[in-house]
Amino acid sequence: MSGVFDRGEGHEQVVFCHDPRTGLRAIIAIYSTALGPALGGTRFFPYPDEDAALTDVLQLAKAMAYKNALAGLDLGGGKAVIIGDPQRDKSEALLRAYGRFVASLGGRYVTACDVGTYVEDMDVIARECRWVTGRSPVDGGAGDSSILTALGVFQGMRASAKWLWDSPSLRGRRVGIAGVGKVGRHLVEHLLAEGAEIVVADVSPTAVAAVRAAHPEVDVVADTEELIGADIDIYAPCAMGGALDEHTVTGLKASVVCGAANNQLAHPGVERLLLERGILYAPDYLVNAGGVIQVDDERHGFVFDRARAKTERIFDTTLAVFAAAERDAVPPAVAADRIAEQRMADVGALTRIWLP
Ligand SMILES: NC(=O)c1ccc[n+]([C@@H]2O[C@H](COP(=O)([O-])OP(=O)(O)OC[C@H]3O[C@@H](n4cnc5c(N)ncnc54)[C@H](O)[C@@H]3O)[C@@H](O)[C@H]2O)c1
């Protein structure tokens, strides 16, 4: 029988938090603190069972370590999940109980928003705990992280254009965006300002209507399936994870995939299929790091211009990943992982140099 130790992939610490009175059942996973405190959001989700919650939090924590390392931040990687329906089970007492468990880790884990948690929830957690980012501006926080997330994705697209077409300009390029929620909507604005053409798909008629009302020149197709088969230069998955599988990659007409969604590769092997089909893939956790760059900045007293400047560096990092991929003859997703691992190993080992 495999135990919790075997379930992780070298995770440092996994903490189960239980408070029967408030109904809190949470798991905090710290993958690595090699580069600093493990920062990652809290997902509030009605997992079918504890096992599903544990699997998810372990994967998410590892992904955060890689994202933070590649973004050049002095942060390790972690994540937390609260098991429950956020609509039904969320309460002040539960969030504050959770905050006390986060506090008990003494700063080894720093939390933020994720699916099912919002800036106002972070404000509540912060009443019990110092190690909270993603708070509202009135509470000293940086607010909506989708603004810089979209900027980072835009920079990833410009870098992809530079690599493939020798110019970062997206003027006249046709970009297909799947999901025009918080990030997708801001991305539309960057692209229109750049002179790109845009076609979108979203399961929510409200989301589509909001984009069309602001920008009537944006084209709309019925669904993601139609978008994948459309005549586009760049495909931007900005909805859910698992957006890229055999079916999608085989049907895709775009030359570039660059979008905000987390965990776009449905399973290992898809990154190679993209390479074989000649589609340039800008790794998801590289280009969508603007949000974590923003919340990291909040730890030092949020300065928007500083966070924006750091996010703009995603352009250079994307080009560096493509260059490493070409040099080592591996897909960009593999090159990104290697660079992140190298930084965790090299910078993480600096504590061997004793400082008085
Ligand atoms: N918000 C951030 O700062 C941030 C940071 C990093 C990564 N991400 C990732 O980016 C993605 C988008 O985040 P968001 O904050 O814009 O979320 P959001 O919930 O505001 O928007 C997602 C949009 O996708 C649409 N959608 C859902 N399923 C769809 C489908 N099958 N086809 C087409 N559209 C679909 C929804 O209707 C919604 O409009 C998520 O995967 C998120 O994890 C977000």
Ligand as a Chemical Component Dictionary entry (heavy atoms), coordinates in Angstrom:
data_LIG
# 
_chem_comp.id                   LIG 
_chem_comp.type                 NON-POLYMER 
_chem_comp.pdbx_formal_charge   0 
_chem_comp.three_letter_code    LIG 
# 
loop_
_chem_comp_atom.comp_id 
_chem_comp_atom.atom_id 
_chem_comp_atom.alt_atom_id 
_chem_comp_atom.type_symbol 
_chem_comp_atom.charge 
_chem_comp_atom.model_Cartn_x 
_chem_comp_atom.model_Cartn_y 
_chem_comp_atom.model_Cartn_z 
_chem_comp_atom.pdbx_ordinal 
LIG N1  N1  N 0  -6.596  35.364 -13.092 1  
LIG C1  C1  C 0  -5.288  35.190 -13.033 2  
LIG O1  O1  O 0  -4.553  36.067 -12.571 3  
LIG C2  C2  C 0  -4.674  33.920 -13.562 4  
LIG C3  C3  C 0  -3.301  33.712 -13.339 5  
LIG C4  C4  C 0  -2.692  32.586 -13.865 6  
LIG C5  C5  C 0  -3.458  31.656 -14.568 7  
LIG N2  N2  N 1  -4.801  31.866 -14.751 8  
LIG C6  C6  C 0  -5.567  30.857 -15.494 9  
LIG O2  O2  O 0  -6.118  31.474 -16.657 10 
LIG C7  C7  C 0  -7.389  30.892 -16.948 11 
LIG C8  C8  C 0  -8.445  31.992 -17.005 12 
LIG O3  O3  O 0  -8.470  32.654 -15.756 13 
LIG P1  P1  P 0  -9.555  33.820 -15.469 14 
LIG O4  O4  O 0  -9.128  34.436 -14.201 15 
LIG O5  O5  O -1 -9.734  34.655 -16.697 16 
LIG O6  O6  O 0  -10.853 32.930 -15.224 17 
LIG P2  P2  P 0  -12.383 33.341 -15.478 18 
LIG O7  O7  O 0  -13.182 32.330 -14.746 19 
LIG O8  O8  O 0  -12.604 34.801 -15.205 20 
LIG O9  O9  O 0  -12.573 33.150 -17.064 21 
LIG C9  C9  C 0  -12.623 31.898 -17.687 22 
LIG C10 C10 C 0  -13.573 32.044 -18.888 23 
LIG O10 O10 O 0  -13.533 30.805 -19.610 24 
LIG C11 C11 C 0  -14.858 30.476 -19.994 25 
LIG N3  N3  N 0  -14.923 29.027 -20.240 26 
LIG C12 C12 C 0  -15.052 28.026 -19.341 27 
LIG N4  N4  N 0  -15.063 26.839 -19.980 28 
LIG C13 C13 C 0  -14.935 27.097 -21.292 29 
LIG C14 C14 C 0  -14.878 26.289 -22.457 30 
LIG N5  N5  N 0  -14.950 24.962 -22.383 31 
LIG N6  N6  N 0  -14.756 26.908 -23.658 32 
LIG C15 C15 C 0  -14.685 28.254 -23.757 33 
LIG N7  N7  N 0  -14.740 29.075 -22.675 34 
LIG C16 C16 C 0  -14.855 28.497 -21.476 35 
LIG C17 C17 C 0  -15.719 30.967 -18.850 36 
LIG O11 O11 O 0  -17.071 31.143 -19.259 37 
LIG C18 C18 C 0  -15.025 32.281 -18.483 38 
LIG O12 O12 O 0  -15.556 33.370 -19.221 39 
LIG C19 C19 C 0  -7.618  29.837 -15.858 40 
LIG O13 O13 O 0  -7.167  28.583 -16.337 41 
LIG C20 C20 C 0  -6.731  30.298 -14.723 42 
LIG O14 O14 O 0  -6.333  29.219 -13.900 43 
LIG C21 C21 C 0  -5.415  32.979 -14.275 44 
# 
loop_
_chem_comp_bond.comp_id 
_chem_comp_bond.atom_id_1 
_chem_comp_bond.atom_id_2 
_chem_comp_bond.value_order 
_chem_comp_bond.pdbx_ordinal 
LIG N1  C1  SING 1  
LIG C1  O1  DOUB 2  
LIG C1  C2  SING 3  
LIG C2  C3  SING 4  
LIG C2  C21 DOUB 5  
LIG C3  C4  DOUB 6  
LIG C4  C5  SING 7  
LIG C5  N2  DOUB 8  
LIG N2  C6  SING 9  
LIG N2  C21 SING 10 
LIG C6  O2  SING 11 
LIG C6  C20 SING 12 
LIG O2  C7  SING 13 
LIG C7  C8  SING 14 
LIG C7  C19 SING 15 
LIG C8  O3  SING 16 
LIG O3  P1  SING 17 
LIG P1  O4  DOUB 18 
LIG P1  O5  SING 19 
LIG P1  O6  SING 20 
LIG O6  P2  SING 21 
LIG P2  O7  DOUB 22 
LIG P2  O8  SING 23 
LIG P2  O9  SING 24 
LIG O9  C9  SING 25 
LIG C9  C10 SING 26 
LIG C10 O10 SING 27 
LIG C10 C18 SING 28 
LIG O10 C11 SING 29 
LIG C11 N3  SING 30 
LIG C11 C17 SING 31 
LIG N3  C12 SING 32 
LIG N3  C16 SING 33 
LIG C12 N4  DOUB 34 
LIG N4  C13 SING 35 
LIG C13 C14 SING 36 
LIG C13 C16 DOUB 37 
LIG C14 N5  SING 38 
LIG C14 N6  DOUB 39 
LIG N6  C15 SING 40 
LIG C15 N7  DOUB 41 
LIG N7  C16 SING 42 
LIG C17 O11 SING 43 
LIG C17 C18 SING 44 
LIG C18 O12 SING 45 
LIG C19 O13 SING 46 
LIG C19 C20 SING 47 
LIG C20 O14 SING 48 
# 
